[in-house]
Amino acid sequence: MERSANLCRIRLRFQSRPGDVGARRRRGDRPRGDPCVGATWYLRARGRDGGTDHARRAADATRVRTISTDTVGARAAMSVEADPAVALTRELVAIRSINPGGSEAECAHHLGDLLARAGFEIGYHDFAPGRTSVHAARGGRAGTRRLCFAGHIDTVPLGDADWSVDPFAGELHDGKLYGRGVSDMKAGIAAFVTAAVALADRLDDGPGLLLIMAAGEETGCEGSRPLGGELAARFPVGAMVVAEPTYNLPKVGHRGAFWLRMVSTGKTAHGSMPELGVNALYKASRAIAKLEDFDFNVARHPHLGGNSLSVGNLHAGRNVNSVPDRAVMEVDVRTVPGVDHVRVREGFAQYLGEDVQSIEPFVDLDSVWTDPDDPFVQRVFDLTTPFLGHRPEVAALPFFTDAAVLKPAFGEVPTVILGPGDTHMAHQTDEFCVADRIPVAVAMYRALIEDWYRVAARP
């Protein structure tokens, strides 16, 4: 039973670090913003239920103390910077794992070495040279099912815009930790690894823990797709937490992704005599105009909304003075539960007609949804409530995660997406994560692991 709690709210103000910060930036000067921007920390005094220990542990994770107002901001900033999960996040940000065009191997081995020292069984999995995923397992009593934490270690590229901070330095300013991939999703990886290491010696006698740190998620779950089947054959899993950025608010699903490559073909001719050719770019342009008005004719999901599409790019022609005979556009379609991707593709083909000659998928990921009334979901809501100051509402995400392939691989286990990153900062220039959410995520994950073990120990 959930009991009432008294809430003590302390506002912490993180001080900007003085000095030559610009020397560490990639380009330009970062606007300092409001120097009083800080993190709000919630401490709870609980009754006799399990919330007391977890809330107290969350407070201890950042070593917050009731001290004089003259020093609280400075001490809090120092405390968060010294937190082990924040430190690990900064280490991971410093390791470049950009996708496409990079490698996750160094990041995977950094995490694997850390977990091996904590007594975990480690396995590395390459789906291509340098494209390395890593799993870690400990415990696993016969007849029980493990709790799985999952996430990805690749990041998107920097983009063309200048960063005002060094994207690989893990700089901490005004309570925000900056860097490519810090929210999406190296802070989440660091948080569940830190929680697992802290509890490592208590994991052997119980249902066990499985950690998955996958490569290649940003380009269609390339790493977790083969990994899920391989691990499912070895490790029975009962539930899964995916540490994607959610502001530490649990989500119960996300939309699917159906990425399509559409090709229009024509006939080349000299640019001065276009009437002798068939311009494939004109055909593709007509198709794009039609797509803007395309109606999926699908009922909206109460939490995921409707299907959506976006034309992401268009390529045509080799030189300006020739009529292009081939145009290729790529279309990003997002789908809600119950939508058949094969029928979506057939619908596009019929709707676009002769303007498009071929439609081929290059990413095909179904949506994810777990019934909010599932006992595991309700238990996650129970255990995160003390840290949030309110009971979570049922909600979902618009983007895909590794759960799209891992959830079915493990037998459609109940899955919650829960991580410290800032959802709105994913893929952004000057990406950041509010730093004090990271130790809170560690405390949440510890609470989930300990509860999973308590339930498994019941007769």
N, C-alpha and C positions, 0 to 999 in steps of 0.2 A: 504494500500500500504506500502511496506517495503521501508524505507528510508536509505540512507547511514549513516554511523556512524564513528566517530573518535575513535580510539582505543588507550587507554593508558594502557600500560602493566607494571606492577610492579612485580618484582620477590622478593618473601619473603623467607627468610632463617630461618627456625625454628631451634633453638638451642637445642642440646641434654641436658637433665637434668642431672646434675652431682649428685654424691652421690652413695649410696649403692643400685643401681637398682637391682643387683643380688639377694638381699634378697627377692625380690618380684617375682622372676622368678620361673617357675616350675622346670626346670633343666638347668644347663649349663650357658654359657655366650653368650649373643647375640653379633654378630659382629656389631660394631658401624656403619660401612659403611661410606659413604661420609658425613662428618658433614655439608656440604653445600647443601645436598639434601633438597629441600623445595617445596613449592607450588607456582604455578604461578597463580596470581590473575588478572582477567580482569575487568577493570572499563571502562564503556562506557559513552560518552557524546552523548545523542540522540537528535534527532530533536523534532518535536511537537507530534510524535506518542506516544503510550503507553509505549515505552521502557524505558523512562527516569526514571519513578518511580521504576520500577522493578530492573533496574541495580543499582540505588542508594540504594534500599533496600538490595540488595545482598551485597553491600559494607558495609552498616551499620551493617549487621548481624555479621560481624567479626570486626567491628569498626576499619577498616583500615584507616589510616590517612597518608598524605604525611609528613613524619617527617624525621629527620636526619638519614643517613645511619648507624650510630653507634647504633641506638636503634630500627630500624624498625623490625628486626628479633625477638628480645626479646618481643617487644610489641605485634607483630602479634601472637606469640606462646601463650602468656598469653590470648589474645583476643579469639583465637579459643578454648582454653581450657575452657574458661568461657562461651562460646556460649551455649545457652539452649539446642539446638538439639544435640550438641556434648556431653553435660552433660547427657542428657537422653540416648544417645547411650551407654555411659559408664555404666549407671545404668542397662540397659538391658543386656549388656555383662556380668555383674556380676551375673545375674540370670541364672543359668544353666537350659537349656531347650533342652538337647541332645535327639536326636531321631535317632535310636531306643534306648530304655532303660531308658528314662527319662520322665519328665512331663513338660507341658507348663503352668500349672495352675497358678503358682506364677507370671510368666511373663504376662499372660493374665489379672490377677487381678491388677497388678501394672499399666498397661496401662488403664484398665477400671476405676480404681479409679481416675487417672489423668484426664481422659476425663469427668468423671461424675462431677468433681469439676468445669469443664468448661461449664457445662450445657447440655452435650450430653446425649441422651437416650442410655443406655448401656444394652447389652444382652450377656450372656455367654452360650456357647454351648459345651457340652462334647460328643465326639463320643466314648469315653471309659473313665474309671476312671482316673482322672488326666490329660486327654488329652483335654485341654480346649482351645477353640477359643473364641474370643470376637469381637462384632461389636459395633459401635458407630454411632448414627445418630442425625442430627440436621437440622432444617428447613424442607422444603418440601411443597411448596405451591401447592394447588390442580391444576391438569392439567399440571404440569411440571415434569421433570425427573431429578434425582439427578446425580451429579458427584460422582463416586466411586473411592476410593483409596484402594488398597488391597496389602497384603503381608503375609508372614508367620513368626512365632515367634519361630519355632523349628530350631535347628542346627544339623549338622552332628557330630558324635563323633570326638575326638581329633586325632585318629590314633595312630600308634605305635611309630612314631618318637618323639624325645624330642623337646619340645618348648623351645626357648631361652628367652621367656617372660612368665609371668603368663597369661595363656589363658583366665582368668576370671577377670583380674584386670583393663582392659581398659587402658593400659599404652599408653602414648603419647610420641613418640620419633621422632625427625627429621620430624615433620609434618605428621606423620603416626600414626593412632590410631589402636592399636593391640588388638586382642581377637577373640575367637571362635565365629563365627556368625556376626562379625562386618560388613563385606561386604555383607555376604549372611545370613540375610539381615536386621540386627537390625539397621544399620544406615538409611536405607530407611524407616523403620517403624518409627523411631524417627523423621525423617524429616517431614513426612506427618502428624504425630500427632502434632508436634510443629507448623506447618503451620495452622492446623485446630484450635488448641487452640488459636493462635494469632488472628484468624478471627471469633472466636466463636460468639461474640455478634452481628456480622453482618450477620449471617447465617439464622436467623429465617424468615426473609421476602425474600423468594427467592426459587429457585428450590431444595435446600437442598444438604447435603453432607452425604455420607455413607462411613464409614471406616470399613474395614475387616482385622482382624489380626488373621490368621488361624493357627491352630496346624496341625502337621502331613504332611506338604507339602513334606518333603524330602523323604518320603516313599510312594509317589503316591497320594498326595492331599487328604489324608484321612479326614482331617478336613473340607476343603472347599467343598468337594463333597456333603455332606448332607446340609451344610450351604447355598450353593448357591441357591438351590431350596426353602429353607425356607425363605431366605431374599428376593428373587425375588417376592414371593407372597405378600410381605408387602411393598417393596420399589421399585417404578419404577426407573430404572437406564437408563441414556442416553449415558454415556461413562465411560470408566474405565482407570485408571492408575495403573499399577503394579510396585511397587518400588524395583524390583530386581536389582542387581548390573549391571550398564551399563556405568559407568564413567560419569553419567549425560547426556548421548547421547540417545535420544529417539529411540526405536526399535519398529517395527510394527508387529512382529510375532516371533514364535519359532517352532522348530520341535516337533513332537509328540513323545511319549515314549510307547513302547510296550515291556514289560519285560516278558520273557517266561521261564518257568521251564520245561526242557526236561529230561525225564527219560528213561534210558536204563536198561533193565532187563536181567538176565542170570540165571545160576544155580550154587549154591555153591558146593564146593568140598574141600578136604584137599589140602593145598598148595603144598604138595609133590606129588600130583597126579592131576595136573591141567587138564589133558586130560579128566578127568571124569566130569568136570564142564564146564560152559560157562561164561567167564569173562566179566561182564557188563562194567568194566572199559575200556577194549579194545574196546568194541562197542562205548562207549562214546568218546574215543580218536579218533576213526575213524570219528565219526560225527563232532568233533571239527575241524579236519583237513579239512573236506569237507566245513565246514562253512567259513573257511578262504578264500575260493574261491567262495563263494556264490554271485551270481549276481541278484540283485533285478529287473533288467531290467526296470527301471523307469527313465524317463527323469529328468534331474537335474533342480531344481528350481533356478531362477535367483539370489535369495538372500539367500536361505537356503541350497543350494547344493543338494546332493542326500541323499538317505537312508544310514544308517550305522548300523553295528552290532559289538558287543564286547561280548566275552564269559567272564563273570565276575567271576565265580567260578565253581568248580567241586568237588563233594564229593562222595566217594565210599569206601566200605569196613569197617569192624569193627575190624579186626585183621589181622596181616601180613601173618599168616599161613593158611588163608582160601581164596579161590577164591571168589571175591565179586560178589554177585548176583544182586546188584542194584547200579546204578550210577546216580547221579543227577547233572545236570549243569544248570546254570541260564544265560540267554542270554539277553543282553540289546540292543534292536533295536530302532533306532530313525528314524522317518518318516517325509516326507515332505507333504504338502497339496495335497489332491487327492488320497492318498494311502489308500486302504481298508485293515484294519488289519486282517480281517477274511481271505482274500485272501493271505496275507503274511504268516499266520499260515499254510494254506493249502499248500502253496509252499514249506515251510520247510519240512512238513510231506512227501511230494512226493520226495523231493530232498534227504532226509536223509534215507528214506526207512526203512529197518529192523533193522538198528542200533539204532533207537530211537522208543520206544513203546508208549510214550505219550508226548504231547506238550500242556501245559496249561498256559494261561496268568495270571499273578498276579498283573500287572499294565497295564492299557490300557487307554492311554490319547492321544487324537487327537492333531494334530498340531494346531497352532493359526496363523491367518493371517488377517490383516486389510488392505484394499486397501489404498496405500499411498496417493491417491487422495481424500480420504474421508475428508470432511471439518474439522472434529475434528483433524485428523492427521495433516493436513496443519496448523491448528491453533496452535497446539503444536509446530510444527516447527517454526512458526512465533514467538511465545512467548519465546522459548528457545534460539533463535538466539542471542539476546543481551548478554546473559550470556556465550555463547560458543565462541563468536567472529567469528562465521561462521554459515551458514545455515546447519542444519543436513542433512546427506545423508540417503537415504532409506537403512535400514539394519535390520537384525534379529539376533536371538540368537540360539545356538545349543541345549540348555537345556530347559526343560519344566518349567512352572510356574503354579501358581494357576489359571491363565487365562484359562488353558485348560478345567477347569470345570466351572469357573465363567462366562466366556464369553457366552457359550451356555445357561447357566442358566438364564442370563439376556437378552436373545433374540439376541445373536450375536452382541452386541453393539460394536462400534468402540473402540479398545483397544490399548494403547501404554504402552510399558514397559520402565520405566525411573527411575533410582535410582542412588544414589551417590557412591555405592560400586564399588570396583575394580573387574571386571568380572574375571580376571585371578587368583584372590586370593581366589575364592570360594572353600571351602573344603581343602585349603592348610594348612600345618603346618606354624605357625607364620602368620596367616591370618591378613591382615591389610586393612584399608581404608584410603586414603588420606584425612586428617581431614578437610581441607577447602572446600572440595566438599560438605560436609554435610550442612553448612549454605547456600551454593549456591542452593542445592536441595530444601531447605525450601523456598527460594525466588522464585524458579521456580514453586513450588506447589502453593504458594500464588498467583502467576500470573495466573495460570490455574484456580484456584477457582474464583478469582475476574473476570476473563474473562467469565467464565461460567455463573456467576450471571449477568454480563452486557448483555450478549446475551439474557438471559431469560427475562430481563427487557424490551427488545425492543418490541414495539407494533407489 
